[in-house]
């Protein structure tokens, strides 16, 4: 499929690396993002800039989206100047944004009526996974469409699984975010405990990250906490968005999620402090503040 034109909409912290891998693999990539300067590195690498979503939709054979919020996804896909109304018949769309399972099914149905193949394919792995092309990609949609675009997904990730019909990818991502939410609280508390006990937290990590406590967050984000590096690999504001979606979906299924609700309340405190553009590892700073006042 290297002769196919790929449209890529959304070149933020993760999207930029993901689109870059497609260029490196020899694909012709058309890019659009709201702030053109955020796509400059890709343009220098050989990507073709398009002024609107409509232009990308009209000229691409495969369209990948990686934007911020469900309302962005809805506008990009279902708006009059969006993808569904302007894409070619037979086009493949892959929404890699973490969004609503209900919206994913709505997009799938609208696409099907226009003879367009739609997949929801949110990812996990943060900026590191995007940079290294090792993302976990969770896919919902038709098996035939999944098979057709798998070679493209393989340029961005290593753990690529079709989870089921439309919306299944988003539901799987909610499972991922629920697990991360409670885990992040534990990672922060563990590092703070190590520091309070007079231990070297880096040395502590050597012991605990390979045992039963091991996790991606412990191995990749705890070192950032220790260094005082709170730059976003994944924005707090986007994590809060994900947790809201997860809570809404859980409530629809009458599922009790106390850990998720607690994590969301803590991150909302960071948001109120103006820290919503920091990385999720900044939860460490909030808990450290509380430790000083307890």
Secondary structure, 3 states (H helix, E strand, C coil): CCCCEEEEECCCCCHHHHHHHHHHCCCEEEEECCCHHHHHHHHHHCCEECCCHHHHHHHCCEEEECCCCHHHHHHHHHCCCCHHHHCCCCCEEEECCCCCHHHHHHHHHHHHHCCCEEEECCEECHHHHHHHCCEEEEEECCHHHHHHHHHHHCCCEEEEEEEECCCHHHHHHHHHHHHHHHHHHHHHHHHHHHHHCCCCHHHHHHHHCCCCCCCHHHHHCHHHHHHCCCCCCCEHHHHHHHHHHHHHHHHHCCCCCHHHHHHHHHHHHHHHCCCCCCEHHHHHHHHHHHHHHC
